[in-house]
Amino acid sequence: MIWYCIHEIGIMASVKENLSYHDSRHTFGTLMLSADIPIESISKMMGYTKIRTTQIYARVTDNKISEDMDRLMEKRKIQN
């Protein structure tokens, strides 16, 4: 049943490829990381006991890296 729901979402979003449950897990992990949700929480939400498994699904985007570096630079400015 979940596949049909995911497939329908793909049709509404004009995605030409068939979407899978696996694709939706990757997307969820990436979106949660991008929203600054701790990976420990994401791991629990996805039903994993090991963070290493979550890291496989959760892709770190270039945008996320840039935001993290900006935060680091701000912290360093405050400390100096």
C-alpha positions in Angstrom: 0.0 0.0 0.0 2.8 2.4 0.8 4.3 1.9 -2.7 1.0 3.1 -4.2 1.1 6.2 -2.0 4.7 7.0 -2.9 4.0 6.3 -6.6 1.0 8.7 -6.5 3.1 11.4 -4.9 5.7 11.0 -7.7 2.9 11.4 -10.3 1.7 14.6 -8.6 5.3 15.9 -8.5 5.8 15.1 -12.2 8.6 12.7 -11.4 9.2 10.5 -14.4 10.9 7.6 -12.6 9.1 5.2 -10.3 9.7 6.2 -6.7 10.3 3.5 -4.2 10.0 3.0 -0.4 13.8 3.0 -0.4 13.9 6.4 -2.2 11.5 7.8 0.4 13.8 6.7 3.3 16.7 8.4 1.6 14.7 11.6 1.2 13.4 11.5 4.7 16.9 11.1 6.1 18.3 13.9 4.0 15.5 16.3 4.8 15.7 15.7 8.5 19.5 16.3 8.5 19.0 19.5 6.6 16.4 20.6 9.2 19.2 20.2 11.9 17.5 17.2 13.5 20.1 15.2 15.4 21.1 12.0 13.7 20.4 10.1 16.9 16.8 11.2 16.7 16.6 10.4 13.0 18.0 6.9 13.7 15.2 6.2 16.2 12.5 7.7 13.8 13.7 5.3 11.1 13.7 2.4 13.5 17.5 1.8 13.6 19.5 0.9 16.7 22.8 1.9 15.1 23.6 5.4 13.9 25.9 3.9 11.2 22.9 2.5 9.4 21.2 5.9 9.4 24.3 7.5 7.9 24.0 5.2 4.9 20.5 6.6 4.2 21.0 10.2 5.2 22.9 12.1 2.5 24.7 15.2 3.6 24.0 17.9 1.0 26.4 20.7 -0.1 23.9 23.2 1.3 24.0 21.5 4.7 27.8 21.6 4.7 27.7 25.3 3.9 25.2 26.0 6.6 27.3 24.1 9.2 30.4 26.0 8.2 28.5 29.3 8.5 27.5 28.4 12.0 31.0 27.4 12.9 32.3 30.8 11.7 29.7 32.6 13.7 30.7 30.7 16.8 34.3 31.5 16.3 33.5 35.3 15.9 31.7 35.2 19.2 34.6 33.5 21.0 37.1 36.1 19.7 
